[in-house]
Amino acid sequence: MSFFEQELHDAFNESKKIESTAKEVENRIKSIEGAAQYMPKRPYWTPVNGQALSMTLKYLINSKDRQLAAYLYIADGTFRQMEEAETARQEQIDRIKAQTEELQYKN
């Protein structure tokens, strides 16, 4: 096999790998509820460009799949904020339960 043929073969295999990865990324995005309708068209054999996604789609990805957000370089901390809010809410519920039990004991 000549040098040129080897380069053609390598370039084709690399393009196939890029397309395969892009399809997997698109399928993962589409698995997020409501995200499929915001998917932009992507030229064949090009990777998914996280920066080209709409703000709505970036928010959906950030709020549902932080690993994918990191992979696409669009992570904005939404997932962490949601976790912190849920933790604070749960702590408040626990405090109210403890206060209720204390009042019941006093009565």
C-alpha distances in whole Angstrom, upper triangle without the diagonal:
4,7,8,6,6,10,11,10,12,15,15,16,18,20,20,22,24,25,26,28,30,31,32,34,36,37,38,40,41,43,45,48,49,45,44,46,45,41,40,37,33,31,28,25,27,29,33,35,38,40,39,41,45,48,49,46,45,49,48,45,47,50,48,44,44,41,39,41,40,37,37,39,42,44,48,50,51,51,53,56,56,56,58,61,60,61,64,65,65,67,70,70,71,73,75,75,76,79,80,80,83,85,85,86,89,90
4,5,5,6,9,10,11,12,14,15,17,18,20,21,23,24,26,27,29,30,32,33,35,36,38,39,41,42,44,46,49,49,46,44,46,45,41,39,37,33,30,28,25,27,29,33,34,38,39,39,41,45,47,49,45,45,49,48,45,47,50,48,45,45,41,40,42,40,37,37,39,42,44,48,50,51,51,53,56,56,56,59,61,61,62,65,66,66,68,70,71,71,74,76,76,77,80,81,81,83,86,86,87,90,91
4,6,5,6,9,10,11,12,14,15,16,18,20,21,22,24,26,27,28,30,32,33,34,36,38,39,40,42,44,47,48,44,42,44,43,39,38,35,31,29,26,23,25,27,30,32,35,36,36,39,42,45,46,43,43,46,46,43,44,48,46,43,42,39,37,39,38,34,34,36,39,41,45,47,49,48,50,53,54,54,56,58,58,59,62,63,64,65,68,69,69,72,73,74,75,78,79,79,81,83,84,85,87,89
4,5,5,6,9,10,10,12,14,15,16,18,20,21,22,24,26,27,29,30,31,33,35,36,37,39,41,43,46,46,42,40,42,41,37,35,32,29,26,23,21,23,25,29,30,33,34,34,37,40,43,44,41,41,45,44,41,43,46,45,42,42,38,36,38,37,33,33,35,38,40,44,46,48,48,49,52,53,53,55,57,58,59,61,63,63,65,67,68,69,71,73,73,75,77,78,79,81,83,84,85,87,89
4,5,5,6,9,10,10,12,14,15,16,18,20,21,22,24,26,27,29,30,31,33,35,36,37,39,41,44,44,41,39,41,40,36,34,32,28,25,23,20,22,24,28,30,33,35,34,36,40,43,44,41,41,44,44,41,43,46,44,41,41,38,36,38,37,33,33,35,38,40,44,46,47,47,49,52,52,52,55,57,57,58,61,62,62,64,67,67,68,70,72,72,74,76,77,78,80,82,83,84,86,88
4,5,5,6,9,10,11,12,14,15,16,18,20,21,23,24,26,27,29,30,32,33,35,36,38,40,43,43,40,38,40,39,35,34,31,28,25,22,19,21,23,27,29,32,33,33,35,39,42,43,40,39,43,42,39,41,44,42,39,39,35,34,35,34,31,31,33,36,38,42,44,45,45,47,50,50,50,53,55,55,56,58,60,60,62,64,65,65,68,70,70,71,74,75,75,77,80,80,81,84,85
4,5,5,6,8,10,10,12,14,15,16,18,20,21,22,24,26,27,28,30,32,33,34,36,38,41,41,38,36,38,37,33,31,29,25,22,20,17,19,20,24,26,29,30,30,32,36,39,40,37,36,40,40,37,38,42,40,37,37,33,32,33,32,28,28,30,33,36,39,42,43,43,44,47,48,48,51,53,53,54,56,58,58,60,62,63,64,66,68,68,70,72,73,74,76,78,79,80,82,84
4,5,5,6,9,10,11,12,14,15,16,18,20,21,22,24,26,27,29,30,31,33,35,37,40,40,36,34,36,35,31,29,27,23,20,18,15,17,19,23,25,28,30,29,31,35,38,39,36,36,39,39,36,38,41,39,36,36,33,31,33,32,28,28,30,33,36,39,42,43,43,45,47,48,48,51,52,53,54,57,58,58,60,62,63,64,66,68,68,70,72,73,74,76,78,78,80,82,83
4,6,5,6,9,10,11,12,14,15,16,18,20,21,23,24,26,27,29,30,31,33,36,39,39,36,34,36,35,31,30,27,24,21,18,15,17,19,23,25,28,30,30,32,35,38,39,36,35,39,38,35,37,40,38,35,35,32,30,32,31,28,28,30,33,35,39,41,42,42,44,46,47,47,50,51,51,53,55,56,56,59,61,61,62,65,66,66,68,71,71,72,74,76,77,78,80,82
4,5,5,6,9,10,10,12,14,15,17,18,20,21,23,24,26,27,29,30,32,34,37,37,34,32,35,33,30,28,26,23,20,18,14,16,17,21,23,26,28,28,30,33,36,37,34,33,37,36,33,35,38,36,33,33,29,27,29,28,25,25,27,30,32,36,38,39,39,41,44,44,44,47,49,49,50,53,54,54,56,58,59,59,62,64,64,65,68,69,69,71,74,74,75,78,79
4,5,5,6,9,10,11,12,14,15,16,18,20,21,22,24,26,27,28,30,32,35,35,32,30,32,31,27,26,23,19,17,15,11,13,15,18,20,23,25,25,27,31,33,35,31,31,34,34,31,33,36,35,31,31,28,26,28,27,23,23,25,28,31,34,37,38,37,40,42,42,43,46,47,48,49,51,53,53,55,57,58,59,61,63,63,65,67,68,69,71,73,73,75,77,78
4,5,5,6,9,10,11,12,14,15,16,18,20,21,23,24,26,27,29,31,34,34,31,29,31,30,26,25,22,18,16,13,10,13,15,18,20,24,26,25,27,30,33,34,31,31,34,33,30,33,36,34,31,31,28,26,28,28,24,24,26,29,31,35,37,38,38,40,42,42,43,46,47,47,49,52,52,53,55,57,57,58,61,62,63,64,67,68,68,71,73,73,74,77,78
4,5,5,6,9,10,10,12,14,15,17,18,20,21,23,24,26,27,29,33,33,30,28,31,30,26,25,23,19,17,14,11,13,14,18,20,23,26,25,27,30,33,34,30,30,33,32,29,31,34,32,29,29,26,24,26,26,22,22,25,28,30,33,36,36,36,38,41,41,41,44,46,45,47,49,50,50,53,55,55,56,59,60,60,62,65,65,66,68,70,71,72,74,76
4,5,5,6,9,10,11,12,14,15,17,18,20,21,23,24,26,28,31,31,28,27,29,28,24,23,21,17,16,13,9,11,11,15,17,20,22,22,24,28,30,31,28,27,31,30,27,29,32,30,27,27,24,22,24,23,19,19,22,24,27,30,32,34,33,35,38,38,38,41,43,43,44,47,48,48,50,53,53,54,56,58,58,60,62,63,64,66,68,69,70,72,74
4,5,5,6,9,10,10,12,14,15,16,18,20,21,22,24,26,29,29,26,24,26,25,21,20,18,14,12,9,6,8,10,13,15,19,21,20,22,25,28,29,26,26,29,28,25,28,31,29,26,27,24,21,23,23,19,19,21,24,26,30,32,33,33,35,37,38,38,41,43,43,44,47,48,48,50,52,53,54,56,58,58,60,62,63,64,66,68,68,70,72,73
4,5,5,6,9,10,11,12,14,15,16,18,20,21,23,25,28,28,25,23,26,25,21,20,18,15,13,10,7,10,11,14,17,20,22,22,23,26,29,29,26,26,29,28,25,28,30,28,25,26,23,21,23,23,19,19,22,25,27,30,33,33,32,35,37,37,38,41,42,42,43,46,47,47,49,52,52,53,56,57,57,59,61,62,63,65,67,67,69,71,72
4,5,5,6,9,10,11,12,14,15,17,18,20,21,23,27,27,24,23,25,24,21,20,19,15,15,12,9,10,10,13,16,18,21,21,22,25,28,28,24,24,27,26,23,25,28,26,23,23,20,18,20,20,16,17,20,22,24,28,30,31,30,32,35,35,35,38,39,39,41,43,44,44,47,49,49,50,53,54,54,56,58,59,60,62,64,64,66,68,70
4,5,5,6,9,10,11,12,14,15,16,18,20,22,25,25,22,20,23,22,18,17,16,12,12,9,6,6,6,9,12,15,17,17,18,22,24,25,22,21,25,24,21,23,26,24,21,22,19,16,18,18,14,14,17,19,22,25,27,28,28,30,33,33,33,36,38,38,39,42,42,43,45,47,48,49,51,53,53,55,57,58,59,61,63,63,65,67,68
4,5,5,6,9,10,10,12,14,15,16,18,20,23,23,20,18,21,20,16,15,13,10,10,7,5,6,7,9,13,15,18,17,18,21,24,24,21,21,24,23,20,23,26,24,21,22,20,17,19,19,16,15,19,20,23,26,28,29,28,31,33,33,34,37,38,38,40,42,43,43,46,48,48,49,52,53,53,55,57,58,59,61,63,63,65,67,68
4,5,5,6,9,10,11,12,14,15,17,19,22,23,20,18,21,21,17,17,16,13,13,10,8,10,9,11,14,17,20,19,19,23,25,25,21,22,25,23,20,23,25,23,20,21,18,16,19,19,15,16,19,21,23,26,28,28,27,30,33,32,32,36,37,36,38,41,41,41,44,46,46,47,50,51,51,53,56,56,57,59,61,61,63,65,67
4,5,5,6,9,10,11,12,14,15,17,21,22,18,17,20,19,16,16,16,13,14,12,10,10,7,9,12,14,17,17,17,20,23,23,19,19,22,20,17,20,22,20,17,18,15,12,15,15,12,12,15,17,19,23,25,25,24,27,29,29,29,32,34,33,35,38,38,39,41,43,43,44,47,48,49,50,53,53,54,56,58,59,60,63,64
4,5,5,6,9,10,10,12,14,16,19,19,16,15,17,16,12,13,12,9,10,9,8,7,5,6,9,11,14,14,14,17,20,20,16,16,20,18,15,18,21,19,16,17,15,12,14,15,12,11,15,16,18,22,24,24,23,26,28,28,29,32,33,33,35,37,38,38,41,43,43,44,47,48,48,50,53,53,54,56,58,59,60,63,64
4,5,5,6,9,10,10,12,15,18,18,15,13,16,16,12,13,12,10,12,10,10,10,9,9,12,14,17,16,15,18,21,20,17,18,20,18,16,19,21,19,17,19,16,13,16,17,14,14,17,18,20,24,25,25,24,27,29,28,29,33,34,33,35,38,38,38,41,43,43,44,47,48,48,50,53,53,54,56,58,58,60,62,63
4,5,5,6,9,10,11,13,16,17,15,13,17,17,13,15,15,13,15,13,13,13,10,10,13,14,18,17,16,19,21,20,17,17,19,17,15,17,19,17,14,16,14,11,14,15,12,13,16,17,19,22,23,23,22,25,27,26,27,30,31,30,32,35,35,35,38,40,40,41,44,45,45,47,50,50,51,53,55,55,57,59,60
4,5,5,6,9,10,11,15,16,12,12,15,14,11,13,13,12,14,14,13,12,9,7,10,10,14,14,13,16,17,17,13,13,16,14,11,14,16,14,12,13,11,8,11,12,9,9,13,14,15,19,20,20,19,22,24,23,24,27,28,28,30,33,33,33,36,38,38,39,42,43,43,45,48,48,49,52,53,54,55,58,59
4,5,5,6,9,10,13,13,10,9,12,11,8,10,10,10,13,12,13,12,10,8,11,11,14,13,12,14,16,16,12,13,16,13,11,15,17,15,13,15,14,10,12,15,12,11,15,15,17,20,22,21,20,23,25,24,25,29,29,29,31,34,34,34,37,39,39,40,43,44,44,46,48,49,50,52,54,54,56,58,59
4,5,5,6,9,12,13,10,9,12,13,10,13,13,13,16,15,15,15,13,11,14,14,18,17,15,17,19,17,14,15,17,14,12,16,17,14,13,15,14,11,14,16,14,14,18,17,19,22,23,22,20,24,26,24,25,29,29,28,31,33,33,33,36,38,38,39,42,43,43,45,47,48,49,51,53,53,55,57,58
4,5,5,7,11,12,10,10,13,13,11,14,15,15,18,18,17,17,14,12,14,13,17,17,14,16,18,16,12,13,15,12,10,13,14,11,9,12,11,8,11,13,12,12,15,15,16,19,20,18,17,20,22,21,22,25,26,25,27,30,30,30,33,35,34,36,39,39,40,42,44,44,45,48,49,50,51,54,55
4,5,6,9,9,6,7,10,10,8,11,13,13,17,17,18,16,14,10,12,11,14,14,11,13,14,12,9,10,12,9,7,11,12,10,9,11,11,8,10,13,12,11,14,13,14,17,18,16,16,19,21,19,21,24,24,24,26,29,29,29,32,34,34,35,38,39,39,42,44,44,45,48,49,49,51,53,54
4,5,7,8,6,5,8,9,8,11,13,14,17,17,19,18,16,13,15,14,17,16,13,14,16,13,10,12,14,11,10,14,14,12,11,15,15,12,14,17,16,14,18,16,18,20,21,19,18,22,23,21,23,26,26,26,28,31,30,31,34,35,35,37,39,40,40,43,45,45,46,49,50,50,52,54,55
4,6,9,8,8,11,12,12,15,17,17,21,21,21,21,18,15,18,16,20,19,16,17,18,15,12,14,15,11,10,13,13,10,10,14,14,12,14,17,16,16,19,18,18,20,21,19,17,21,22,20,21,25,25,23,26,29,28,28,32,33,32,34,37,37,37,40,42,42,43,46,47,47,49,52,52
4,6,6,8,11,11,11,15,17,18,22,22,23,22,19,16,17,15,18,18,14,15,15,12,10,11,11,7,7,10,10,7,8,12,13,11,12,15,15,15,17,16,16,17,18,15,14,18,19,17,18,22,21,20,23,26,25,25,29,30,29,31,34,34,35,37,39,39,41,43,44,45,47,49,50
4,6,8,10,11,12,16,18,20,24,24,26,24,22,19,20,18,20,20,16,16,16,12,11,13,12,8,10,13,11,9,11,15,16,14,15,19,19,18,20,18,18,19,20,17,16,19,20,17,19,22,21,20,24,26,24,25,29,29,29,31,34,34,34,37,39,38,40,43,43,43,46,48,48
4,6,7,8,10,14,16,19,22,23,25,24,22,18,19,17,19,18,14,13,13,10,9,12,11,8,10,13,12,11,13,16,18,16,16,20,20,18,21,18,19,19,20,17,17,21,21,18,21,24,23,22,26,27,26,27,31,31,31,33,36,35,36,39,40,40,42,45,45,45,48,50,50
4,6,6,7,10,13,15,19,20,22,20,18,14,15,14,16,14,11,10,11,8,6,9,10,7,8,11,11,10,12,14,16,13,13,17,17,15,17,15,16,17,19,16,16,20,20,19,21,24,23,23,26,28,27,29,32,32,32,35,37,37,38,41,42,42,44,46,47,48,50,52,52
4,5,5,9,11,13,17,18,20,19,17,14,15,15,17,15,12,12,14,11,9,12,13,10,11,15,15,13,14,17,18,15,16,19,18,16,19,17,19,20,22,20,20,24,24,22,25,28,27,27,30,32,31,32,35,36,36,38,40,41,41,44,46,45,47,50,51,51,53,55,56
4,6,9,11,14,17,19,21,20,19,16,17,16,17,15,12,11,13,10,9,13,14,11,13,16,17,16,17,20,21,18,18,21,21,18,21,19,20,21,23,21,21,25,25,24,26,29,28,28,31,33,32,33,37,37,37,39,42,42,42,45,47,46,48,51,51,52,54,56,56
4,6,10,12,16,18,20,18,17,13,14,13,14,11,8,7,10,8,6,10,11,10,11,14,15,15,16,18,19,16,15,19,18,16,18,15,18,18,21,19,20,23,23,22,25,27,27,27,30,32,31,33,36,36,36,39,41,41,42,45,46,46,48,51,51,52,54,56,57
4,7,9,12,14,16,15,13,10,11,11,12,10,7,8,11,10,7,10,13,11,11,15,16,16,15,18,18,14,14,18,16,14,16,15,17,19,21,20,21,24,25,24,26,29,29,29,32,34,33,35,37,38,38,41,43,43,44,47,48,49,50,53,54,54,56,58,59
4,6,10,12,15,13,12,9,10,11,11,8,7,8,12,12,10,12,15,14,14,17,19,19,18,20,20,16,16,19,18,14,17,16,19,20,23,22,23,26,27,26,29,31,31,32,35,36,36,38,40,41,42,44,46,46,47,50,51,52,54,56,57,57,60,62,62
4,7,9,12,11,11,10,11,13,14,10,10,12,16,16,13,15,18,18,17,20,22,22,21,23,22,18,19,21,19,16,19,18,21,23,26,25,26,30,30,30,32,35,35,35,38,40,40,41,44,45,45,47,49,50,51,53,55,55,57,59,60,61,63,65,65
4,6,9,7,8,7,9,11,13,10,11,13,17,17,15,16,19,19,17,20,23,22,21,22,21,17,18,20,17,14,17,17,21,23,26,26,26,29,31,30,32,35,35,36,38,40,40,42,44,45,46,48,50,51,52,54,56,56,58,60,61,62,64,66,67
4,6,6,9,9,11,14,15,12,14,17,20,21,18,19,23,22,21,24,26,26,24,25,24,20,21,22,19,17,20,20,24,26,29,29,30,33,34,34,36,38,39,39,42,44,44,45,48,49,49,51,54,54,55,58,59,60,61,64,65,65,67,70,70
4,6,9,10,13,16,17,15,16,19,23,23,20,21,25,24,22,25,28,26,24,26,24,21,22,23,20,18,21,22,25,28,31,31,31,34,36,35,37,40,40,40,43,45,45,46,49,50,51,52,55,56,56,58,60,61,62,64,66,66,68,70,71
4,7,10,12,16,17,16,17,21,24,25,21,22,26,25,22,25,28,26,24,25,23,20,21,22,18,17,20,21,24,27,30,30,30,33,35,35,36,39,40,40,42,45,45,46,48,50,51,52,54,56,56,58,60,61,62,64,66,66,68,70,71
4,7,9,12,14,13,14,18,21,22,19,19,23,22,20,22,25,24,22,22,21,17,18,19,15,14,16,18,21,24,27,27,28,30,32,32,34,36,38,38,40,42,43,44,46,48,48,50,52,53,54,56,58,59,60,62,64,64,66,68,69
4,6,9,12,11,12,16,19,20,17,16,20,20,17,19,22,21,19,19,17,14,15,15,12,10,13,15,18,21,24,24,24,27,29,29,30,33,34,34,36,39,39,40,42,44,45,46,48,50,51,52,54,55,56,58,60,61,63,65,66
4,6,9,8,9,13,15,16,13,13,16,16,13,16,19,18,16,16,15,11,12,13,10,8,11,12,15,18,21,21,21,24,26,26,27,30,31,31,33,36,36,37,39,41,42,43,45,47,47,49,51,52,53,56,57,58,60,62,63
4,5,5,7,11,13,15,12,11,15,16,13,15,18,18,16,16,15,12,11,12,10,7,9,10,13,16,19,20,21,23,25,25,27,29,30,31,33,35,36,37,39,40,41,43,45,46,47,49,51,52,53,55,57,58,59,61,62
4,5,5,9,10,12,10,8,12,13,10,11,15,15,13,13,13,10,8,10,9,5,6,6,10,12,15,16,17,19,21,21,23,25,26,27,29,31,32,33,35,37,38,39,41,43,44,46,47,48,50,52,53,54,56,58,59
4,6,8,9,12,11,9,12,14,13,13,17,18,16,16,16,13,11,12,12,8,8,7,11,12,16,17,18,21,21,22,25,26,27,29,30,32,33,35,36,38,39,41,42,44,45,47,48,49,51,53,54,55,57,59,60
4,7,9,12,10,10,13,14,13,15,18,19,18,18,18,15,13,15,14,10,11,10,14,15,19,19,21,23,24,24,27,29,29,30,33,34,35,36,39,40,41,43,44,45,47,49,50,51,53,55,56,57,59,61,62
4,7,8,6,6,10,11,10,12,15,15,15,15,16,13,11,14,13,10,11,9,12,14,17,16,18,21,21,21,24,26,26,27,30,31,32,33,36,37,37,40,41,42,44,46,47,48,50,52,53,54,56,57,58
4,5,5,6,9,10,11,12,14,16,16,17,18,15,13,16,16,13,14,11,14,14,17,16,18,21,20,21,23,25,25,26,29,30,30,32,35,35,36,39,40,41,42,45,46,46,48,50,51,52,54,56,57
4,6,5,6,9,10,10,12,14,15,15,18,15,12,15,17,13,13,10,12,11,14,13,15,18,17,18,21,22,22,23,26,27,27,29,32,32,33,36,37,38,39,41,42,43,45,47,48,49,51,53,54
4,5,5,6,9,10,11,12,14,15,17,15,13,16,17,15,15,12,13,13,15,12,15,18,17,16,20,22,21,22,25,26,26,28,30,31,31,34,36,36,37,40,41,41,44,45,46,47,50,51,52
4,5,5,6,8,10,11,11,13,15,12,10,14,15,12,13,10,12,13,15,13,14,18,18,17,20,22,22,22,25,27,27,28,31,32,32,35,36,37,38,41,42,42,44,46,47,48,50,52,53
4,5,5,6,9,10,10,11,13,10,8,11,12,9,10,7,8,9,11,10,12,15,15,15,18,20,20,21,24,25,25,27,29,30,31,33,35,36,37,39,41,42,43,45,46,47,49,51,52
4,5,5,6,9,10,10,13,12,9,13,14,12,13,9,9,8,10,8,10,13,12,12,15,17,17,18,21,22,22,24,26,27,28,30,32,32,34,36,37,38,40,42,43,44,46,48,48
4,5,5,6,8,10,13,11,9,13,15,13,14,11,11,11,12,9,10,14,14,12,15,18,17,18,21,22,22,23,26,27,27,30,32,32,33,36,37,38,39,42,43,43,46,47,48
4,6,5,5,7,9,7,6,10,11,10,11,9,9,10,11,9,9,13,14,13,15,18,18,18,21,23,23,24,27,28,29,30,33,34,34,37,38,39,41,43,44,45,47,49,50
4,6,6,5,9,8,6,9,11,10,10,8,6,7,7,6,6,9,11,10,12,15,15,16,18,20,21,22,24,26,26,28,30,31,32,34,36,37,38,40,42,43,45,46,47
4,6,7,11,10,9,12,14,14,14,11,9,9,9,6,5,9,9,8,10,13,13,13,16,18,18,19,21,23,23,25,27,28,29,31,33,34,35,37,39,39,41,43,44
4,6,9,9,9,12,14,14,15,13,11,12,12,9,7,11,12,10,11,15,15,14,17,19,19,20,23,24,24,26,28,29,30,32,34,34,36,38,40,40,42,44,45
4,6,5,6,9,10,11,12,11,10,12,11,10,8,11,14,12,13,16,17,17,18,21,22,22,24,26,27,28,30,32,32,34,36,37,38,40,42,42,44,46,47
4,5,5,6,9,10,10,9,7,9,9,9,7,9,12,11,12,15,16,16,18,20,21,22,24,26,26,28,30,31,32,34,36,37,38,40,42,43,44,46,47
4,5,5,6,9,10,10,9,12,12,12,10,12,15,15,15,18,20,19,20,23,24,25,27,29,29,30,33,34,35,36,39,40,41,42,44,45,46,49,50
4,5,5,6,8,9,9,12,13,13,12,14,17,17,17,20,21,21,23,26,26,27,29,31,32,33,35,37,37,39,41,42,43,45,47,48,49,51,52
4,5,5,6,5,5,8,10,10,10,12,14,15,16,18,20,20,22,24,25,26,28,30,31,32,34,36,36,38,40,41,42,44,46,47,48,50,52
4,5,5,6,5,9,10,12,11,13,15,16,17,19,21,21,22,25,26,27,29,31,32,33,35,37,37,39,41,42,43,45,47,48,49,51,53
4,6,8,8,12,14,15,14,16,19,20,20,22,24,25,26,28,30,30,32,34,35,36,38,40,41,42,44,45,46,48,50,51,52,54,56
4,6,8,11,14,15,15,17,19,20,21,23,25,25,27,29,30,31,33,35,36,37,39,41,42,43,45,46,48,49,51,52,54,56,57
4,6,9,12,13,14,16,18,19,20,22,24,25,26,28,29,30,32,34,35,36,38,40,41,42,44,46,47,48,50,52,53,55,56
4,6,9,11,12,14,15,16,18,20,21,22,24,26,27,28,30,31,33,34,36,37,39,40,42,43,45,46,48,49,51,52,54
4,6,8,9,10,12,13,15,16,18,19,20,22,24,25,26,28,30,31,32,34,35,37,39,40,41,43,45,46,47,49,51
4,6,8,9,10,12,13,14,16,18,19,20,22,24,25,26,28,29,31,32,34,35,37,38,40,41,43,44,46,47,49
4,5,5,6,9,10,11,12,14,15,17,18,20,21,23,24,26,27,29,30,32,33,35,36,38,39,41,42,44,45
4,5,5,6,9,10,11,12,14,15,16,18,20,21,23,24,26,27,29,30,32,33,35,36,38,39,41,42,44
4,5,5,6,9,10,11,12,14,15,17,18,20,21,23,24,26,27,29,30,32,33,35,36,37,39,41,42
4,5,5,6,9,10,10,12,14,15,16,18,20,21,23,24,26,27,29,30,32,33,35,36,37,39,41
4,5,5,6,9,10,11,12,14,15,17,18,20,21,23,24,26,27,29,30,32,33,35,36,38,39
4,5,5,6,9,10,10,12,14,15,17,18,20,21,23,24,26,27,29,30,32,33,35,36,38
4,5,5,6,9,10,11,12,14,15,16,18,20,21,23,24,26,27,29,30,32,33,35,36
4,5,5,6,9,10,11,12,14,15,16,18,20,21,23,24,26,27,29,30,32,33,35
4,5,5,6,9,10,11,12,14,15,17,18,20,21,23,24,26,27,29,30,32,33
4,5,5,6,9,10,11,12,14,15,17,18,20,21,23,24,26,27,29,30,32
4,5,5,6,9,10,11,12,14,15,17,18,20,21,23,24,26,27,29,30
4,5,5,6,9,10,11,12,14,15,17,18,20,21,23,24,26,27,29
4,5,5,6,9,10,11,12,14,15,17,18,20,21,23,24,26,27
4,5,5,6,9,10,11,12,14,15,17,18,20,21,23,24,26
4,5,5,6,9,10,11,12,14,15,16,18,20,21,23,24
4,5,5,6,9,10,11,12,14,15,16,18,20,21,23
4,5,5,6,9,10,11,12,14,15,16,18,20,21
4,5,5,6,9,10,11,12,14,15,17,18,20
4,5,5,6,9,10,10,12,14,15,17,18
4,5,5,6,9,10,10,12,14,15,16
4,5,5,6,9,10,10,12,14,15
4,5,5,6,9,10,11,12,14
4,5,5,6,9,10,11,12
4,5,5,6,9,10,11
4,5,5,6,9,10
4,5,5,6,9
4,5,5,6
4,5,5
4,5
4
